[in-house]
Amino acid sequence: QSVFIISFIIAAIICAGFWYFYAEASKKKELEAYEYAIKNSDPVVLQSYLDNYLDAPQAHRDSVKAHLSMLQHIDRQWNDALVNNSKEAFDEYLANNPNSPHKAEAKHKIDSLDWVTAVATDSEDAYKSYLESHPNGEHVDEANNGLKKISAKTVQPQERLMISSTFRNFFQSINARDEEGLRSSVSNLLTSFLGKLDATKNDVVTFMNKIYKEDTKSMNWRLNNDYKIDKKEVGDEQYEYTVNFSTIQEVEKTDGSIGSNKFKVKAKINPNGEISELNMIKIVE
C-alpha cells in the first residue's frame, strides 16, 4: 500500500510539473500574441487575438479591444475621406490621425489631387504652388517642364524691360544722330529693315542719315510704350520676340515749323537683345 501511495504522489508531481510547464508555455504564447497584436495596425490580427485568447488577462483584452476600436474608428474616417476624395478631406484625416497606417496613401492622394489642379489651371502660379507644397512630390519633373513651357510663351517683366530698353536706345540714337548707339541696337544682319531684306548695320545708319533733310533742325521719336509682344523659343531657353507698337516722329525744321507723324512698328528682337527685323507703316489720321 505504501508503494501505491508513493507511486501516486510521484504521478501527481509529474502531472503538476507538466501542467506548470504547459501553463507557463501558454502564458508565454499569450504574451507574445498580445505584444504582436498591440503593435499591429491590422484589425484582423487584433480580432484574432480576442477570439483565440478568451482567458487572457483582462488588462490585455481591454488594451487590444481599445486598440481595435481606435483602428476601426480610423478606418471609418479613412473611408469617409476616400468617399469625399478631396484634398481638404485627406488633410483633415492626416491632421486627426498623424500616425495612421493610411498616412502614405493619404499623402499620395493629396499629391495627385494637387497635381490635377495644377494641370487643369496650367499656369505659372499653379505649378509653383504644387512645387512649394510638394518639393519631393511625384510630379516634380512634370511641374518643372510645365513651368518651362509657360516660360517659353510668357513674357517676363525683365524681358519686357529689355525689349523696351532696346527700342528706346534705337530711337534715342536716331534723335541724337548717334551712329554707334544705333549700330549697337541692331544685329549684324536684319532679315528685313523697312522693306529691305538682309539689311546690314550700315543700311540702318544710311536710313538715319537719309531722314535728316537739309531743313531739319532736330528730330524726336517718342515711343508710346504700347508694346504687344509674342515670344517664341528658338533654342534651349533662347527666345525671339515679335513686337508691335506705335511711335510718333516730331520734326522741327529750320524755319521753326514742327511736323509730326505716327507710325505702327513691327519688329523682332533676337535672343541677344538686338533688333533683327524692323518695319514701319505711317498712320494717316
Secondary structure, 3 states (H helix, E strand, C coil): CHHHHHHHHHHHHHHHHHHHHHHHHHHHHHHHHHHHHHCCCCHHHHHHHHHHCCCCCHHHHHHHHHHHHHHHHHHHHHHHHHHHCCHHHHHHHHHHCCCCCCHHHHHHHHHHHHHHHHHHHCCHHHHHHHHHHCCCCCCHHHHHHHHHHHHHHCCCHHHHHHHHHHHHHHHHHHHCCCHHHHHHHECCEEEEECCEEEEEHHHHHHHHHHHCCCCEEEEEEEECCCCEEEEEEEECCEEEEEEEEEEEEEEEECCCCEEEEEEEEEEEECCCCCEEEEEEEEECC
